[in-house]
Amino acid sequence: MDMKQEEISTLHDLYADKTQLMKQVSDAASELPVSVVMPMLYKEIKNEALENIITHLNKCTYLKEVIIPLAANNEEEFIHVKKFFSKLTIPKLIIWCNGPKVTNLLTQLKNQGLDLINFSGKGRDIWIALGIASIESYGIVLHDADIQSYDESIPTKLLYPLLEPELDFKFNKGYYARVSYDKTAMYGRVFRLFLHPLLRSLVDVLNNEPDFIRFLRAFRYPISGEFALTSDLARDLDIPSGWGVEIGVMAEIYRNIASKRVCQTDLGFYEHKHQEIGDSTKGLVKMSGDIFKSLLRVLIEEDHIEVTRSFLLSLRVLYHKNAQSCIKKYHADAQFNGIAYDRHLEESMVEQFSNELMTAGNNYTLEPVYTRLPDWLRTMSAKRKIREELLEIVTEENK
């Protein structure tokens, strides 16, 4: 437990009265509608976490709607998901993001120079859902569909700083302790062992701290998938479609609003499905590569850094040194708390992240244009009623 403030406002859960927070959010939501967006793959329907999420979402009666952008292979899977969420009593919309009707509508934008069909993945699904949510909602919460420790306090905590008039924030990032009480294990490896030491290493290799790096380092968990934002901000986001979506969103927040309108909130302990370590094509290693490429793109755009082979080699050496230092610190923390800590496994992961750093960096130099989805403001200028047409399709498919 601490009270340390960062360069952005940090809302600690010291004595937060969750019942009172729920009441205040509920009172505000009667005038300022709010939605939850929860992207998912079809295979996640087998995840036990979803049953618990539905149970606790049903307690969030202040929500205007729950929007579920879905990646499904066929209509049978789509129908299965619709039936599964019949237990959700809050109004809901299941979006078949890669279904024929949505795909056909987005294809029409190609004539206006917007080729959205070549995008796929979590980023595009979120983009579609934000377009629909921003039609009527003031505040939008986004979180994943595999949170095993989910309760109604998560959307409530994320929305509160946006709805409380005395605070007046426009973006709230969730942070949490990635520790499992049941398994006495420490997770959050991509942040702990990759992004955190990488950001320190970038400062070392550049001999200064770019403003965007300083911004990211002010967050306790900059790649968390849990955040809330206002609808005007949601309409003004360019985001990547792959695993780099969280860094991409952070870059847009950094560009679009003053830091005084940004905060982060303590969501407590957090447990969800854990990704396999994988390689350059899947799992945590691929995630690290996508994050790095997204980070490089922003640093080139904002600070005009030059990415060369010598830069990447120096960065890799410094990353390895800083990651080793992190391992030593986490080992001590784990020992103190009686948490099982496989130091050899952590060392092995650092080696794989280090290799991926070079692979992703070299790939980026070969293809430096990292394509992003256009923001909704641009999309609406190409086809004014595109969001409403999307909503009409989704509403009809949910009957």
N, C-alpha and C positions, 0 to 999 in steps of 0.2 A: 504494500500500500504506500502510495506517495502522493504528494501534492504539487509536484514539479510542473510548472507551465513551460510550454515550448514557444516557438515564435508564432505559432497559431494557438488559438484558445483550446485548452484541453479540459473537458468535462469529466472529472473523476467520479466514480461511484463510491462516495464516502459513506453517506447516509441517505442515499436516494430512496424516497418513498415511492415505490413503483405504482401503488394504488393511486396516489395523488398525481403522479405523472400521467397515468392513464386517463384520469378525469380531466386534467388540463388539456391533453391532446384531444380528447373526445369533445370537449367544449369548443375548442378552436376549430376542429374539423367540421363542425356544423355550418361554419361560414367559409372555411377554406378546405375544400375537398382534398382527400389524400388517397393514394393508391400504393399497392405493393406490386413490384415486378419480380417474378421468380423464374428465371430461365432454367430449362431442364432438357436433358436428353431423354428419349423414350426409355432407355435402359434403367434410368433412375427411378422408374416406377416401382422397381423391386427393392428399393432402398427403404429400410425400416424407418428411417428418419422422417419420411414424408407423412406417415400416419400421425406422428407427434406434431409435425408442423401444422397440419390441418387442424388438429385439436386446438392448438393455441391460437392459430389465426382466427378461428371461430369466436374467440374471446375479444378480438379486436373489432368490435361492432362499429367503431368510428370510421372504418375503412369504406370508401366509396366502392372499391373493387380490388380484386386480386387478379393480376394479369400474368398468365403463364405462357411465355414464348417457348414453343416446343419444336425440337428437331425430331421428326418422325419419318420413317421410311415409306409408310403407306397409310391409306385411310383406315385400315384395321387398327393400327397402332394409335392413330389420332382418336378414334372412337373409344378405344380402351382407356385412354387417358381422360377423356371427357367423363366416362362412367366412373372412373376412380375418384375424380374430384367432385362427384355429386355429393360427397360427404361434407364438402366445404359449403357452409351456409352463407358466407359472405358472397355478394355478387362476384362472379368470376368470368373471365374470358380466356379461353384456351386458343392461342394463336398457332396454327400449323404453319410455321415460318417458311418451310420449304415445300409447302403444298402447292398444287397447281394453280389455285385461284390467286393466292398472294404472289406467286412467281409471275403469273401472267400480268398482274397489275404493275409490278416492278419492272417488267420487261418493257412496258410502254414508255418508261422514262428514258430508254436508250436513245430515242429520237431527239431528246433534249440534251444529249451528251452525258447522261448519268447512267453508267453501266453498273448496276447493282447486282446482277445475276452472278457475276464472277466472284462475289464475296460469299463466304460461308463461315459458320462457326458462331461462337458465343457472342462476339461483338455485333454481328449483323442481327442476331435474334434480339439482343438488347436494344439495338437501334430501332427495330420495328416496334417493339413494345413501348419504348419511350415516345415514339411518334403518337401512338394511340393514347397513352396515359396523359400526355401533355395537352390533350384537347380540352379536358375539363378539370383535371386535378391541379391543385396548387403545389402540393408536395408529393414527391415520389420516392419511395424506398426501394432499393434494389438489394436482394440477397439471394444466395444459392439455395438449391433444393436438397442439400445433403447435410444440413446442420442437425446433428444428433442431439445437441443440448439446447435446442430451440425452445423459447417460450415467448409469450406476448410482449415481454419487456424489450425485445430486440427492435421491432418496428417502432415501438413507443419511444424508446430512447433516441432512435435515429431521427424521428420526426419532431420531437420536442423543441430543439433549438431553432427549427425553421418556423414553428408555429407560435412560439412564445414571443409576443411583441416587444418585450423588454430586451430580448437578445438579438433578434433580427439577423440570423445567419441564413445563408443561401445554400451552403453545402456542408454536410456533416459526414465525416468518415468514421466508421466503427473501428475500434481496436480491441484486442482481447489477448488473453494468455492461452497459447496453443499447448496446453498441458492436459493430459488425461489423468483424472484422479483414479479411475478404475484400473487403468493399465500402468499407472505411475510412469508415464512416458512423456517425453518432450518432442513436440512436432513443430510445424512452421519452418521446415528446413530451407525452403527456397528463400524466405526472408532472412532467417538467422545465418545461414551458411553461404548465401549467394548475394542477395541485394544489399544487405547491410554492410558487409565488408567491401563489396564492389563500389558503393557510393563513397566510402572512405578512401578507397584506392584511386578513384577518379579525382578526388581532391588532391591526393599526393602527386599523381602523374601530371596534372594540369598546373600544379603549384598555385592554385587558387580555388576558391569554392564558387562555382557558377550559381547564380540566383536560383535556378531550377533545382540544382542539387541541394542547396540549403533548404528550399521549400520541401522537398521530399524527406530530408533528414529530420524535419520538424515533426513528422508523423511517426507515431509509435508502430504503425503497421500499414505502410503506404500501398501494399498490394492486396489488402483485404478486399473481399468482394461485397462487403456490406457498407452501403452508404445511402444518404438521402440528399436530394437536391430539389430546387424549385423548378417548376415547369418551364419558365423562361430560360433557365440555364440548360435544361434538357434539350430544348430546341436549338441550342447553339453549340452543340458538341460535335467535333469531328473525332471519330474513334476508330482504332484498328479493329479488325475482325477476329484476330487470333488470341493467343494467351496474353499478348501485350495489352489487352484492353484496359486493365487497371492503371498501368502507367500512362496509357493514352488518355484516359479520363483525367488523371492527375495533371497532365500537361495542359489540357483544355481548361481545367479549373485555374491553374496558375496563370494562364493567358487572359482569361475572361473576367475574373472578379478579384477585388482587393482581398488581401489575406485577412483583413479584419472581419470579412463576411464568411470566413471559413473556420470550422472547428472540427474537433475529433472527440468521440465519446467512448467511454469505457463500457464495453459490453460484457465484462466479466470473463469467465472461463468458456472456452469454445471447443467443441469436439465435432468433427465431421469426417466424411470418408477420406481416406488417405490415398493419394496417387502413388502408383509404382514409380520407382526411380527412373526407369525407362532409358531412352537414348535420344538422339537428335530428332527422332520422328514421333516420340510419344513420352508421356509421363513428365516427371519433374525436370528432367534434363531439357526436354523440348521447351517446357515452360520457361526455364532460365534463359534459353536462347532467344525466345520471342520477347521476353522482357528486356534483354540486352539490346536487341535490334530496335525496339521501340524507344528505349532510352537514348541510344545513339542518334536516332532521327531527331529527337527533341533537342539534344545538345548541339547538333549541327545547325538546326534552324534557329535556335535561340542564342547560342554562344559561338557559333561558327568554328567549332573545333575541327581539326583535320584528323581524319581517321586513316592512319597509315599502318603498315606492318610493324614498324618500330614502336608506334604508339600502343598497338595491341600486345606486343611482347612485353613492354614495360608494365602495362596494366595487368597482364597475367601474373607477372612476378610479384607485384605489389598486392594483387588480390590474394594470391596464395599466402603471403605473409600475414595479411590482415585476417584472412579466414582462419589460419592456424591460431591466431590470438583469440578469435571468437570461440573456437573450440575449447581452448583452455579455460576461458571464462564460464562457458556453459557447463563444462565438466564440473567446475567448482560449485556452481549454482545447483546442479543436479545432486551432487554429493551432499550438500548441506540440507537439501529437501528430501533426501531418500528416494530420489527418482532414478530409475534404471537408465544408464547412459552408455551406449555402445560407442566408445570413442573411435574404434577402428572403422565402424560403419560411417561415422561422420567424416572421418579423414578420407575415406573412399569416395564419399559424395563430393567433397571439395575437389578431389582430383577430376571427377567427371564434369563438375561445373566449370573447372578451369579449362578442360579440353573444349567444352562447348563454347566457352567465352571466345576462344580462338576461331572455332568453326563458324559460329554465328557472326563474329566480327568480320572474318574473311568473306563470308557470303554477302554481308551487307556492303562491303566495298565493291563487290561485283555487281550488285543491284541495289544502289543506294536509295532509290525512290521507294519508300515504304507506304503503300497505298492505304488511305483511310476512307471510311465512309463519309459522304458529305453530311454536313449538319442539316437539320430539318428546315432551317430557314432557307437554305439554298434549294433544297428539294421542293419546298412549297412554292418557291419562285418559278420552278420549272413546271409544276403541276399544282395549282393552287389548292385544290380540295383532296390532295393525295391522302392525308391522314383520315379524313372523313370516309373516303372510299375504302381505305383499309379497314376502318372500324365497321363499315357496312358489311364487308365480306366476312369478317371475324364474327360479328353478331349473327349473321345468317348461318354460319357453320356451327355455331354453338347452340342453335335451336334443337 
